[in-house]
Amino acid sequence: MLSIAAANHRADRQGGVRSVRVAVLLALLALSASAAPTPAAAMSTAGPEQLAYTLDARATANGQLAGSLGIAFTNTGTSALSEVWLRLWGNGPAGCRPQRVKVTVLSGGTAASPERNCTALRVQLATPLAAGQRGALQLRVQVRLPRDNDRFGFANGASYYGDGIPVVAPLRDGQPDLDSFIALGDPFLISAAAWRTTLTWPAGLAAAVTGARQAASAAPAGWQRATFDAASARDFMIAVGPWRATRTSRDGTQITVLAPRSLRGAAMLRAAASAFHSFTSSYGSAEESELYVVLTPGLISQGMEYSGVVLSEPDPETVVHEVAHQWFSQLVGSDGWRTPWLDETLTTYAEMRQLGNLPQNCDLERPFADYGRARLSWTLADFDRDPQDVYGAIYDGGACAFAALDEEWGGTRFPELLRAYVAQYRHGLADTAGFIAMLRAAAPSDYDVDAFLTFARLTS
């Protein structure tokens, strides 16, 4: 997410208040079988996996989207699969009143009533899937954005549908992940998947969509239409607004800054392109042919990342931070509810190395001096309950701790560990135990890893 080195100590992503047809679906089944990667996941992946989404939708100029969504998946478990759960994260901030995201199951199953404040929907499959069998659902989706300048909102003539399209809930320990929405950070556990999006949107507006843009197709008068393909993407975004584009290319990726016409985007484009090149050199390819940076002054969360699309205030540090998330949260996913540090600490560390600056108030001997009793091992719920508002511990505090480790190890040992970490968990889901195991393997023979884990507040 974003980079805020101010009073709230980088407490970005406090979103909200603390913020298809049969032919296309068959084509997507073939696409997903060859293109969707098998995650190198640390968590359980048994159940509805090898996901592929086909979205055909129209987005209006006033924050509404409607269309069809095909979801193909494989039962990777050892027993028959009789149901899947969908997450409707766009309903998180407001819940059921009003219900911002509505789903109708057209084929493949029968939906129950929404649960978890309308963020979870159980779908009973029409026919149970045997182990290894491929199945599909066809849905009608309607989205109406709230009037908020946020990742899921409509403001200044721009529409942001971040995490607004239904996705399949992955399994944790054999059960669907049904954690409740919390208005802090990123309370999402999302599997990487193939996405094919055909979007129709008003002429005169620009669109940023997860995936590589294909050739435009015919559209009704006053509209434009294009298809976007992503072989593997995690958090999905559609953004439509009155922006002008500035572009360049780095490492085989076209980088586009979309900005309000009153705002020049050249400096932010230079920051994004430089960071993208550095991170590619350090951590390996992001496997993206296109990256959009949408400049959004007044964004509630200051910055927000999605696969191939980031939102940012027109601030270089925030842009660099959000670009770094293409590796730490999008390419390598994790459980944002239980281990938020894996995204934010590593991203802030990468930002720090790119900008050549330690985090604000970083004392290498006391990295958590400004964060009370907060720990990197805390969940979002722990941070949400803490009266001192110390969520910034997983940003600057954690990055400061790893800067101390980097200094003590010397050379390029820790950056090389992060490169190996990205390679190990590419397209998958990492966890704290897996990271610690790699840390132990990479440490110098005389280095006390247990002492560091205590120092970094990852263990007691």
RAGILIN-V762026 format. One record per run of one state. SS is the DSSP state (helix for helix, strand for strand, loop for the rest). FROM is the first residue (numbers start at 1). TO is the last residue. If there is no record, write none. Layout:
# RAGILIN-V762026
{{SS;FROM;TO} {SS;FROM;TO}}
This chain:
# RAGILIN-V762026
{{loop;1;21} {helix;22;35} {loop;36;47} {strand;48;59} {loop;60;63} {strand;64;75} {loop;76;80} {strand;81;87} {loop;88;88} {helix;89;91} {loop;92;100} {strand;101;107} {loop;108;108} {strand;109;111} {loop;112;114} {strand;115;115} {loop;116;119} {strand;120;129} {loop;130;133} {strand;134;144} {loop;145;151} {strand;152;155} {loop;156;157} {strand;158;161} {loop;162;166} {strand;167;168} {loop;169;170} {strand;171;172} {loop;173;174} {strand;175;176} {loop;177;192} {strand;193;202} {loop;203;205} {strand;206;209} {loop;210;211} {strand;212;213} {loop;214;216} {strand;217;217} {loop;218;222} {strand;223;233} {loop;234;237} {strand;238;241} {loop;242;242} {strand;243;250} {loop;251;252} {strand;253;260} {loop;261;265} {helix;266;283} {loop;284;289} {strand;290;295} {loop;296;302} {strand;303;306} {loop;307;308} {strand;309;312} {loop;313;315} {helix;316;324} {loop;325;327} {strand;328;328} {loop;329;331} {strand;332;333} {loop;334;340} {helix;341;355} {loop;356;379} {helix;380;385} {loop;386;390} {helix;391;394} {loop;395;395} {helix;396;409} {loop;410;412} {helix;413;425} {loop;426;428} {strand;429;429} {loop;430;431} {helix;432;442} {loop;443;448} {helix;449;455} {loop;456;460}}
